[in-house]
């Protein structure tokens, strides 16, 4: 089961996303402000973040910018969920550290495709960073020997 953080300041939109994700079998954490999101990401790092980039007066893009500076968080994919679909906005979203974006109103089929893709990529990036940091043991290589103990029998 994947843990997904939904960062959305509009309560009905946040609840809709949360309900849909739970029906899909995900564990969901949610935040309505940037401060709540930062606290949740630090406390329980999610597998993916779904981020509304306009959180009232706050710029939601400061979350992925900050996450990319944290070694233990930089592998977590952030999918922007936004009404800002213009190409210039897409560039700004990606440059801020988001992995992808989904336009509002949400087409849940497209969101599902993005989640499947980025959950896989995020898991691979996490494994890679753990290997680089040495927090996962080195794989053991087993040498197989024939039954007699040698090949000359």
Secondary structure, 3 states (H helix, E strand, C coil): CCEEEEECCCHHHHHHHHHHHHHCCCEEEEECCHHHHHHHHHHCCCCEEEECCEECCEECHHHHHHHCCCCCCCCCEEEEEECCCCHHHHHHHHHCCCCEEEECCCCHHHHHHHHHHHHHHHHHHHHHHHHHHCCCCCCCCCCCCCCCCCCCC
